[in-house]
């Protein structure tokens, strides 16, 4: 997934921009006329040329905290000018429902990106990055119908079970080597990545290949992290080394991934050969995919991009959900005991918990829903843009601006939730509070986005998180490290929202 939410994640900007601001000002006219008579939502006054960019940098806060502060002053819809980018921030459930559900087609596009960034998306040839139109419809329809439907997901059940067994063995091995101490995120990420690799390529990979694939894709994500020239393009000449580095990373990615694409081609053409392969994979749906408005099937580079999107989109989101979930179970041992008791009452003492058991486990479902409310994968959904200039809440929303959805503004809104800062799965069991995570019946929590651009992998992700948590709790009793210490729930952005201090935990086998 190479369209990131186009918001800065941290200070991370070189103050080289301060030196050249005067030069930029000479070349760029800044006045109230730049609004073109538009009635934009309110927002903090900005500097010439750079807008609010350096005000954010000077605050020393992560961007989500900066937005949280501005929300208190300017309300649930406000404008930020980050260099040449205009951002309209939405943090109100009703406004988001109006924009993304009631008028979903109008708000379903994506803004333009720095051309350097689009090399990783093959000029936005992905489900998440494509502008609203025929390419997006073709790619999304294929992914949803041929890969992520409930029927197709069931076909990969054995892949998930195998990955869960390997996860448990990895945790046991690590615990034996380190006196019961394990890293949670690292193990969870690896398990999720292995599932997605087999779903994507349909071929067996050794661990060295898996690790290298993961390293390459993580490098890609770091390479597309926002830079100051995304907001002040005039500074692009100062980032020639970074652009060259991006091209080098892209070449390495393509060269490596194409090898596995060709292995899948050979496996399809020569069934029963030495190539160990599954009967079906995501790649199979892409080789001859008919794209509206195009006469050719996806090229190898486009196949690399689409495969990488699937892998990136489901690995870190699942891994971080497991890390936060285990942190909550350690911090709330009564919840851990309650979940373990539910597992035992559902499956007994003589078999492992399976996917078919998930529908019977009320507390597990409530726990995961509360996990997604309290710890969504990101603070901002992927950036939206309108297909044509419109209005919202009485303000103008111009075509081309970034429409950013601030997720905690909704999932922690005290007007929607009782005690929103508290982690309480029982809110979904008591019947007093409920939420449709698709947002169709009303926006209350949107961990996967909402509307036409909602994450197509929402069902798959929920299955993976539920199954992984259930197996980990069934096999081990989890406790804090160092023993008796309190869990630090501070978060930070690393593509997804991870724990600021990565979770290490003590495990004790239950059997």
TIBA-626382 format. One record per residue (C-alpha): residue number from 1; chain; x, y, z. Coordinates in nm, 4 decimals, padded with zeros to 6 digits. Last residue first. Layout:
N
  num  chaine        px        py        pz
  NUM       A         X         Y         Z
...
This chain:
511
  num  chaine        px        py        pz
  511       A   00.0014  -02.7189   02.9175
  510       A  -00.0498  -02.3522   02.9997
  509       A   00.2904  -02.2512   02.8682
  508       A   00.4263  -01.9494   03.0612
  507       A   00.5049  -01.6308   02.8769
  506       A   00.6845  -01.3178   02.9918
  505       A   00.6325  -01.0130   02.7737
  504       A   00.8224  -00.7632   02.5666
  503       A   00.6132  -00.4889   02.4131
  502       A   00.7863  -00.2260   02.2036
  501       A   00.8179   00.1060   02.3919
  500       A   00.6388   00.3650   02.1818
  499       A   00.3748   00.1031   02.1075
  498       A   00.2882   00.1022   01.7404
  497       A   00.0494   00.3209   01.5412
  496       A   00.0920   00.2145   01.1786
  495       A   00.3453   00.3469   00.9271
  494       A   00.5748   00.3829   01.2262
  493       A   00.3717   00.6333   01.4274
  492       A   00.4056   00.6440   01.8044
  491       A   00.2085   00.5176   02.1012
  490       A   00.2170   00.5508   02.4781
  489       A   00.0471   00.2592   02.6524
  488       A   00.3303   00.1878   02.8963
  487       A   00.2451  -00.1396   03.0697
  486       A   00.3079  -00.1461   03.4438
  485       A   00.5873  -00.3493   03.6011
  484       A   00.5276  -00.6470   03.8303
  483       A   00.7664  -00.8735   03.6442
  482       A   00.9959  -00.6784   03.4097
  481       A   00.8266  -00.7708   03.1860
  480       A   00.4528  -00.8133   03.2274
  479       A   00.2559  -01.1368   03.2133
  478       A   00.1076  -01.3734   02.9564
  477       A  -00.0270  -01.7238   03.0222
  476       A   00.0323  -01.9276   02.7111
  475       A  -00.1279  -02.1741   02.4672
  474       A  -00.4934  -02.0679   02.4741
  473       A  -00.3985  -01.7006   02.5039
  472       A  -00.1774  -01.7126   02.1935
  471       A  -00.4326  -01.9186   01.9990
  470       A  -00.7190  -01.6810   02.0803
  469       A  -00.5169  -01.3686   02.0026
  468       A  -00.4085  -01.5079   01.6656
  467       A  -00.7572  -01.6223   01.5695
  466       A  -00.9251  -01.2928   01.6548
  465       A  -00.6580  -01.0806   01.4870
  464       A  -00.6523  -01.2893   01.1679
  463       A  -01.0309  -01.3026   01.1391
  462       A  -01.0606  -00.9259   01.1899
  461       A  -00.7946  -00.8616   00.9254
  460       A  -00.9699  -01.0855   00.6725
  459       A  -01.3024  -00.9103   00.7258
  458       A  -01.1494  -00.5623   00.6911
  457       A  -00.9379  -00.6460   00.3867
  456       A  -01.1303  -00.4213   00.1468
  455       A  -01.0275  -00.1147   00.3508
  454       A  -01.3101   00.1377   00.3153
  453       A  -01.2695   00.3527   00.0052
  452       A  -01.6388   00.3500  -00.0850
  451       A  -01.7462   00.4447   00.2643
  450       A  -01.5414   00.4047   00.5802
  449       A  -01.1851   00.3746   00.7027
  448       A  -01.0614   00.0488   00.8491
  447       A  -01.0495   00.1602   01.2143
  446       A  -01.3717   00.3600   01.1662
  445       A  -01.5547   00.3935   01.4980
  444       A  -01.8893   00.5640   01.5582
  443       A  -02.0169   00.6386   01.2077
  442       A  -02.3750   00.5361   01.1472
  441       A  -02.5551   00.2412   00.9878
  440       A  -02.3090   00.2174   00.7003
  439       A  -02.0070   00.2905   00.9174
  438       A  -01.8365  -00.0380   00.8244
  437       A  -01.7301  -00.0756   01.1876
  436       A  -02.0960  -00.0963   01.2907
  435       A  -02.0893   00.0177   01.6488
  434       A  -02.2672  -00.0790   01.9670
  433       A  -02.3155   00.0626   02.3126
  432       A  -02.5678  -00.0178   02.5854
  431       A  -02.6035  -00.3776   02.4693
  430       A  -02.4122  -00.5085   02.7672
  429       A  -02.1755  -00.7022   02.5442
  428       A  -02.0271  -00.4176   02.3403
  427       A  -01.9559  -00.1943   02.6409
  426       A  -01.8187  -00.5092   02.8038
  425       A  -01.5002  -00.4738   02.5997
  424       A  -01.3924  -00.1816   02.8231
  423       A  -01.0640   00.0005   02.7621
  422       A  -01.1291   00.3378   02.9262
  421       A  -01.0542   00.6612   02.7408
  420       A  -01.4051   00.6633   02.5936
  419       A  -01.5772   00.6692   02.9344
  418       A  -01.9217   00.6485   02.7734
  417       A  -01.8953   00.6734   02.3950
  416       A  -02.0667   00.8919   02.1349
  415       A  -02.0732   01.2353   02.3001
  414       A  -01.7517   01.1400   02.4799
  413       A  -01.5734   01.1269   02.1407
  412       A  -01.2844   00.8801   02.1669
  411       A  -01.3551   00.6792   01.8499
  410       A  -01.4536   00.9941   01.6591
  409       A  -01.1727   01.2410   01.7264
  408       A  -00.9476   00.9367   01.7530
  407       A  -00.9943   00.8795   01.3744
  406       A  -00.8822   01.2156   01.2372
  405       A  -01.0122   01.1968   00.8780
  404       A  -00.7996   01.4001   00.6345
  403       A  -00.9395   01.5643   00.3209
  402       A  -00.6365   01.6733   00.1206
  401       A  -00.7118   01.9477  -00.1319
  400       A  -00.7359   01.8763  -00.5044
  399       A  -01.0987   01.9701  -00.5602
  398       A  -01.2005   02.2451  -00.3228
  397       A  -01.4080   02.1829  -00.0079
  396       A  -01.6054   02.5027   00.0587
  395       A  -01.7602   02.5480   00.4003
  394       A  -02.1264   02.5336   00.5075
  393       A  -02.0847   02.2064   00.6975
  392       A  -01.9493   02.0531   00.3762
  391       A  -01.9360   02.2173   00.0358
  390       A  -01.8273   02.1004  -00.3100
  389       A  -01.5420   02.1328  -00.5584
  388       A  -01.5166   01.8275  -00.7825
  387       A  -01.3846   01.4724  -00.7438
  386       A  -01.3274   01.5318  -00.3749
  385       A  -01.0081   01.4106  -00.2091
  384       A  -00.9427   01.1515   00.0596
  383       A  -00.6257   01.0706   00.2518
  382       A  -00.5931   00.7253   00.4022
  381       A  -00.7458   00.7218   00.7481
  380       A  -00.5678   00.9188   01.0161
  379       A  -00.4630   00.8041   01.3639
  378       A  -00.3634   00.4637   01.2273
  377       A  -00.4158   00.0961   01.3174
  376       A  -00.6981   00.1843   01.5585
  375       A  -00.6144   00.1292   01.9275
  374       A  -00.9196   00.2173   02.1377
  373       A  -01.1847   00.1321   01.8806
  372       A  -00.9975  -00.1574   01.7215
  371       A  -00.9236  -00.3096   02.0622
  370       A  -01.2851  -00.2562   02.1662
  369       A  -01.3950  -00.4604   01.8632
  368       A  -01.1322  -00.7229   01.9398
  367       A  -01.2474  -00.7565   02.3009
  366       A  -01.6129  -00.7748   02.2016
  365       A  -01.5437  -01.0563   01.9570
  364       A  -01.3333  -01.2426   02.2139
  363       A  -01.6053  -01.1950   02.4771
  362       A  -01.8749  -01.3407   02.2542
  361       A  -01.6857  -01.6518   02.1482
  360       A  -01.9341  -01.8620   01.9515
  359       A  -01.8596  -01.7000   01.6139
  358       A  -01.4861  -01.7575   01.6655
  357       A  -01.5117  -02.1361   01.7040
  356       A  -01.5139  -02.2105   01.3300
  355       A  -01.1797  -02.0346   01.3064
  354       A  -01.0129  -02.2918   01.5280
  353       A  -00.9128  -02.3222   01.8940
  352       A  -00.6741  -02.6084   01.9559
  351       A  -00.8042  -02.9386   02.0826
  350       A  -00.8188  -03.1453   02.4024
  349       A  -00.9114  -02.9111   02.6842
  348       A  -01.2566  -02.7975   02.5716
  347       A  -01.3273  -02.5951   02.2581
  346       A  -01.5878  -02.3399   02.3675
  345       A  -01.5676  -02.3601   02.7467
  344       A  -01.1889  -02.3618   02.7260
  343       A  -01.1790  -02.0579   02.4963
  342       A  -01.4241  -01.8693   02.7160
  341       A  -01.2130  -01.9479   03.0235
  340       A  -00.9028  -01.8171   02.8449
  339       A  -01.0845  -01.4965   02.7526
  338       A  -01.2000  -01.4423   03.1107
  337       A  -00.8532  -01.5113   03.2452
  336       A  -00.7020  -01.2571   03.0060
  335       A  -00.9716  -01.0064   03.0944
  334       A  -00.8972  -01.0550   03.4662
  333       A  -00.5282  -01.0062   03.3871
  332       A  -00.5937  -00.6484   03.2690
  331       A  -00.2505  -00.4959   03.1983
  330       A  -00.1367  -00.8229   03.0409
  329       A  -00.4537  -00.8544   02.8321
  328       A  -00.4277  -00.4895   02.7299
  327       A  -00.0659  -00.5296   02.6190
  326       A  -00.1618  -00.8479   02.4319
  325       A  -00.4199  -00.6519   02.2360
  324       A  -00.1853  -00.3623   02.1644
  323       A   00.0777  -00.6005   02.0234
  322       A  -00.1851  -00.8028   01.8347
  321       A  -00.3250  -00.4899   01.6708
  320       A   00.0305  -00.3871   01.5813
  319       A   00.0916  -00.7127   01.3965
  318       A  -00.2408  -00.7057   01.2129
  317       A  -00.1943  -00.3511   01.0801
  316       A   00.1724  -00.4185   01.0098
  315       A   00.1031  -00.7176   00.7887
  314       A  -00.2263  -00.6607   00.6079
  313       A  -00.1709  -00.3557   00.3891
  312       A   00.1960  -00.4214   00.3325
  311       A   00.1406  -00.7669   00.1834
  310       A  -00.1624  -00.6749  -00.0273
  309       A   00.0027  -00.3569  -00.1571
  308       A   00.3244  -00.5434  -00.2318
  307       A   00.1330  -00.7836  -00.4545
  306       A  -00.0291  -00.4944  -00.6420
  305       A   00.3016  -00.3112  -00.6900
  304       A   00.4923  -00.6188  -00.8047
  303       A   00.2114  -00.6976  -01.0491
  302       A   00.2386  -00.3421  -01.1832
  301       A   00.6101  -00.3901  -01.2401
  300       A   00.5429  -00.7225  -01.4159
  299       A   00.2905  -00.5530  -01.6437
  298       A  -00.0838  -00.5678  -01.5778
  297       A  -00.2962  -00.6959  -01.8673
  296       A  -00.3203  -00.4868  -02.1816
  295       A  -00.6112  -00.3257  -02.3648
  294       A  -00.6909  -00.0630  -02.1058
  293       A  -01.0052   00.1447  -02.0431
  292       A  -01.1429  -00.0848  -01.7756
  291       A  -00.8718  -00.3242  -01.6604
  290       A  -00.9049  -00.6904  -01.7586
  289       A  -00.6855  -00.9040  -01.5340
  288       A  -00.4803  -01.1646  -01.7210
  287       A  -00.2052  -01.2201  -01.4630
  286       A  -00.3963  -01.0573  -01.1790
  285       A  -00.6399  -01.3206  -01.0507
  284       A  -00.3679  -01.5879  -01.0396
  283       A  -00.1473  -01.3494  -00.8444
  282       A  -00.3952  -01.3542  -00.5584
  281       A  -00.3308  -01.7266  -00.5187
  280       A  -00.4934  -02.0644  -00.5888
  279       A  -00.4111  -02.4349  -00.5886
  278       A  -00.1121  -02.3847  -00.3626
  277       A   00.2389  -02.4457  -00.4901
  276       A   00.5500  -02.6547  -00.4306
  275       A   00.7455  -02.6281  -00.7582
  274       A   00.8773  -02.9791  -00.8335
  273       A   00.6203  -03.0085  -01.1105
  272       A   00.2675  -03.1357  -01.0521
  271       A   00.1124  -02.8488  -01.2397
  270       A   00.3469  -02.7047  -01.5034
  269       A   00.1937  -02.3877  -01.6452
  268       A   00.0554  -02.2750  -01.3075
  267       A   00.3797  -02.3550  -01.1244
  266       A   00.5833  -02.1777  -01.3915
  265       A   00.3748  -01.8588  -01.3587
  264       A   00.4082  -01.8794  -00.9800
  263       A   00.7865  -01.8994  -01.0060
  262       A   00.7773  -01.6017  -01.2410
  261       A   00.5964  -01.3928  -00.9792
  260       A   00.8492  -01.5091  -00.7205
  259       A   01.1407  -01.3794  -00.9292
  258       A   00.9457  -01.0606  -01.0040
  257       A   00.9564  -00.9825  -00.6308
  256       A   01.3347  -00.9530  -00.6136
  255       A   01.4011  -00.7457  -00.9250
  254       A   01.1016  -00.5204  -00.8592
  253       A   01.1989  -00.4435  -00.4999
  252       A   01.5663  -00.3863  -00.5831
  251       A   01.4702  -00.1539  -00.8666
  250       A   01.2305   00.0373  -00.6397
  249       A   01.4951   00.0774  -00.3716
  248       A   01.7409   00.2155  -00.6288
  247       A   01.4797   00.4588  -00.7602
  246       A   01.4060   00.5780  -00.4061
  245       A   01.7784   00.6245  -00.3381
  244       A   01.8055   00.8423  -00.6470
  243       A   01.5168   01.0512  -00.5194
  242       A   01.6769   01.0782  -00.1767
  241       A   02.0055   01.1871  -00.3297
  240       A   01.8263   01.4524  -00.5369
  239       A   01.6656   01.5993  -00.2254
  238       A   01.7964   01.9581  -00.2333
  237       A   01.6629   02.0025  -00.5853
  236       A   01.3108   01.9220  -00.4503
  235       A   01.2994   02.2342  -00.2310
  234       A   01.0556   02.4037  -00.4696
  233       A   00.8210   02.1131  -00.3967
  232       A   00.7430   02.2545  -00.0501
  231       A   00.4962   02.0097   00.1071
  230       A   00.6261   01.6861  -00.0422
  229       A   00.9678   01.8561  -00.0350
  228       A   00.9516   01.8365   00.3455
  227       A   00.9522   01.4605   00.3412
  226       A   00.6668   01.2136   00.3931
  225       A   00.7560   00.8431   00.4402
  224       A   00.7824   00.6807   00.0970
  223       A   01.1350   00.5484   00.1584
  222       A   01.0476   00.4064   00.4995
  221       A   00.7642   00.2055   00.3454
  220       A   00.9923   00.0776   00.0693
  219       A   01.2532  -00.0301   00.3230
  218       A   00.9846  -00.2263   00.5070
  217       A   00.8987  -00.3992   00.1791
  216       A   01.2610  -00.4960   00.1178
  215       A   01.3104  -00.6266   00.4721
  214       A   00.9921  -00.8362   00.4536
  213       A   01.0978  -00.9950   00.1260
  212       A   01.4414  -01.0674   00.2733
  211       A   01.2898  -01.2303   00.5819
  210       A   01.0559  -01.4470   00.3756
  209       A   01.3344  -01.5535   00.1413
  208       A   01.5552  -01.6533   00.4360
  207       A   01.2627  -01.8414   00.5932
  206       A   01.2067  -02.0632   00.2900
  205       A   00.9222  -01.9843   00.0565
  204       A   00.6410  -02.2118  -00.0646
  203       A   00.4271  -02.0870  -00.3503
  202       A   00.0764  -01.9440  -00.3716
  201       A   00.2074  -01.5933  -00.4369
  200       A  -00.0429  -01.3700  -00.2561
  199       A  -00.2220  -01.6052  -00.0182
  198       A   00.1108  -01.7693   00.0637
  197       A   00.2757  -01.4361   00.1332
  196       A  -00.0274  -01.3099   00.3253
  195       A  -00.0170  -01.5932   00.5759
  194       A   00.3598  -01.5606   00.6206
  193       A   00.3280  -01.1847   00.6798
  192       A   00.0685  -01.2320   00.9530
  191       A   00.2910  -01.4828   01.1340
  190       A   00.5997  -01.2636   01.1013
  189       A   00.4149  -00.9558   01.2258
  188       A   00.2913  -01.1428   01.5347
  187       A   00.6399  -01.2673   01.6214
  186       A   00.8045  -00.9264   01.5888
  185       A   00.5204  -00.7508   01.7666
  184       A   00.5297  -00.9681   02.0807
  183       A   00.8987  -00.9943   02.1674
  182       A   00.9449  -01.2871   02.4055
  181       A   01.0789  -01.3589   02.7569
  180       A   01.0277  -01.7023   02.9152
  179       A   01.3884  -01.7630   03.0165
  178       A   01.5339  -01.6283   02.6913
  177       A   01.6116  -01.9385   02.4836
  176       A   01.3073  -02.1355   02.6007
  175       A   01.0810  -01.8327   02.5429
  174       A   01.2121  -01.7867   02.1890
  173       A   01.1438  -02.1528   02.1079
  172       A   00.7940  -02.1448   02.2590
  171       A   00.7104  -01.8217   02.0744
  170       A   00.8332  -01.9634   01.7446
  169       A   00.6377  -02.2874   01.8037
  168       A   00.3186  -02.0908   01.8694
  167       A   00.3699  -01.8843   01.5548
  166       A   00.4369  -02.1976   01.3461
  165       A   00.1064  -02.3470   01.4606
  164       A  -00.0700  -02.0187   01.3813
  163       A   00.0842  -02.0110   01.0331
  162       A  -00.0390  -02.3652   00.9652
  161       A  -00.3875  -02.2717   01.0844
  160       A  -00.3896  -01.9636   00.8636
  159       A  -00.2848  -02.1566   00.5531
  158       A  -00.5430  -02.4261   00.6299
  157       A  -00.8164  -02.1624   00.6372
  156       A  -00.7178  -02.0224   00.2967
  155       A  -01.0270  -02.1633   00.1261
  154       A  -01.2401  -01.9925   00.3901
  153       A  -01.1141  -01.6557   00.2663
  152       A  -01.2373  -01.7393  -00.0843
  151       A  -01.5906  -01.8059   00.0328
  150       A  -01.6028  -01.4962   00.2537
  149       A  -01.4869  -01.2806  -00.0378
  148       A  -01.1357  -01.1396  -00.0094
  147       A  -00.9612  -01.2774  -00.3185
  146       A  -01.1780  -01.2999  -00.6267
  145       A  -01.4670  -01.0710  -00.5422
  144       A  -01.2914  -00.8151  -00.3214
  143       A  -00.9549  -00.7997  -00.4971
  142       A  -01.1009  -00.8099  -00.8476
  141       A  -01.3628  -00.5467  -00.7757
  140       A  -01.0984  -00.3250  -00.6170
  139       A  -00.8656  -00.3402  -00.9154
  138       A  -01.1348  -00.2841  -01.1785
  137       A  -01.3105  -00.0059  -00.9885
  136       A  -00.9823   00.1742  -00.9166
  135       A  -00.8795   00.1630  -01.2819
  134       A  -01.2259   00.2820  -01.3913
  133       A  -01.2506   00.5864  -01.1636
  132       A  -01.1758   00.7239  -00.8202
  131       A  -00.8033   00.7918  -00.8239
  130       A  -00.5873   00.4912  -00.7546
  129       A  -00.3878   00.4816  -00.4295
  128       A  -00.5723   00.2215  -00.2236
  127       A  -00.6542  -00.0328  -00.4922
  126       A  -00.3209   00.0146  -00.6657
  125       A  -00.1974   00.1596  -00.9959
  124       A  -00.1131   00.5041  -00.8544
  123       A   00.1540   00.5906  -01.1131
  122       A   00.3241   00.2544  -01.0769
  121       A   00.2631   00.2698  -00.6991
  120       A   00.6301   00.2754  -00.5990
  119       A   00.7238   00.5210  -00.8736
  118       A   00.4348   00.7361  -00.7518
  117       A   00.6377   00.8750  -00.4643
  116       A   00.8864   01.0605  -00.6833
  115       A   00.5940   01.2234  -00.8644
  114       A   00.4867   01.3974  -00.5370
  113       A   00.1250   01.2973  -00.4966
  112       A  -00.2090   01.4214  -00.6284
  111       A  -00.5115   01.3820  -00.4047
  110       A  -00.7232   01.0667  -00.3833
  109       A  -01.0860   01.0134  -00.4850
  108       A  -01.3929   00.8940  -00.2959
  107       A  -01.5346   01.2224  -00.1600
  106       A  -01.7927   01.2745  -00.4371
  105       A  -01.8769   00.9043  -00.4603
  104       A  -01.9398   00.8833  -00.0850
  103       A  -02.1921   01.1605  -00.0544
  102       A  -02.4112   00.9955   00.2085
  101       A  -02.1358   00.7642   00.3278
  100       A  -01.8009   00.9454   00.3059
   99       A  -01.9004   01.3097   00.3426
   98       A  -02.2187   01.3019   00.5509
   97       A  -02.0921   01.0151   00.7650
   96       A  -01.7641   01.1992   00.8206
   95       A  -01.9504   01.5152   00.9174
   94       A  -02.1722   01.3228   01.1580
   93       A  -01.8786   01.1455   01.3199
   92       A  -01.6743   01.4609   01.3758
   91       A  -01.2979   01.4750   01.3345
   90       A  -01.2528   01.6170   00.9848
   89       A  -00.9272   01.7913   00.8897
   88       A  -00.9073   01.9936   00.5686
   87       A  -00.5503   01.9945   00.4445
   86       A  -00.4113   02.2407   00.1905
   85       A  -00.0793   02.1361   00.0453
   84       A   00.1624   02.3903  -00.0997
   83       A   00.3362   02.4353   00.2347
   82       A   00.1234   02.2676   00.4982
   81       A  -00.1860   02.4827   00.5109
   80       A  -00.4212   02.3534   00.7775
   79       A  -00.7980   02.3898   00.7625
   78       A  -01.0628   02.3037   01.0182
   77       A  -01.3620   02.0773   01.0767
   76       A  -01.4492   01.9442   01.4232
   75       A  -01.3710   02.2672   01.6099
   74       A  -01.1098   02.5406   01.5777
   73       A  -00.9733   02.5682   01.9306
   72       A  -01.0073   02.2172   02.0722
   71       A  -00.9392   02.0680   01.7294
   70       A  -00.6107   02.2570   01.7152
   69       A  -00.4833   02.0670   02.0189
   68       A  -00.5819   01.7265   01.8760
   67       A  -00.4238   01.8207   01.5432
   66       A  -00.0873   01.8900   01.7099
   65       A  -00.1205   01.5638   01.9032
   64       A  -00.1797   01.3730   01.5777
   63       A   00.1149   01.5514   01.4137
   62       A   00.3629   01.4421   01.6778
   61       A   00.4583   01.7385   01.8929
   60       A   00.7662   01.9625   01.8882
   59       A   00.5397   02.2650   01.8408
   58       A   00.8101   02.4283   01.6245
   57       A   00.7555   02.1724   01.3497
   56       A   00.3800   02.2338   01.3513
   55       A   00.4304   02.6079   01.3380
   54       A   00.6884   02.5394   01.0696
   53       A   00.4351   02.3830   00.8369
   52       A   00.1431   02.6129   00.9164
   51       A   00.1596   02.8023   00.5872
   50       A   00.5018   02.7612   00.4279
   49       A   00.4521   03.0266   00.1599
   48       A   00.3729   03.3172   00.3916
   47       A   00.3221   03.2084   00.7490
   46       A  -00.0021   03.0604   00.8728
   45       A  -00.3155   03.1658   01.0566
   44       A  -00.4687   02.8746   01.2505
   43       A  -00.7803   02.7264   01.0985
   42       A  -01.1341   02.8008   00.9906
   41       A  -01.3070   02.5958   00.7168
   40       A  -01.2574   02.7316   00.3651
   39       A  -01.4920   02.9924   00.2173
   38       A  -01.3358   03.0207  -00.1271
   37       A  -01.2758   03.3621  -00.2835
   36       A  -00.9756   03.2314  -00.4771
   35       A  -00.8100   03.1300  -00.1525
   34       A  -00.4824   03.2532  -00.2924
   33       A  -00.6365   03.6042  -00.2941
   32       A  -00.5631   03.6214   00.0778
   31       A  -00.2046   03.6645  -00.0200
   30       A   00.1078   03.4667  -00.0958
   29       A   00.2903   03.5127  -00.4229
   28       A   00.5703   03.2650  -00.4687
   27       A   00.9080   03.3314  -00.6232
   26       A   01.0203   03.5993  -00.3785
   25       A   00.8754   03.4001  -00.0902
   24       A   01.0756   03.0953  -00.1921
   23       A   01.3965   03.2924  -00.1661
   22       A   01.2995   03.4142   00.1787
   21       A   01.2081   03.0612   00.2820
   20       A   01.5455   02.9288   00.1694
   19       A   01.7197   02.9338   00.5059
   18       A   01.4133   02.8125   00.6960
   17       A   01.3738   02.5240   00.4533
   16       A   01.7183   02.3977   00.5455
   15       A   01.5464   02.3425   00.8732
   14       A   01.5281   01.9764   00.7868
   13       A   01.1944   01.8148   00.8618
   12       A   01.1411   01.5055   01.0815
   11       A   00.9183   01.6791   01.3325
   10       A   00.6846   01.3808   01.3302
    9       A   00.4171   01.2025   01.1265
    8       A   00.3530   01.4529   00.8506
    7       A   00.0147   01.3984   00.6864
    6       A  -00.0387   01.2491   00.3430
    5       A  -00.2077   00.9345   00.4642
    4       A   00.0101   00.6928   00.2763
    3       A  -00.0611   00.5772  -00.0721
    2       A   00.1887   00.3019  -00.1215
    1       A   00.0000   00.0000   00.0000
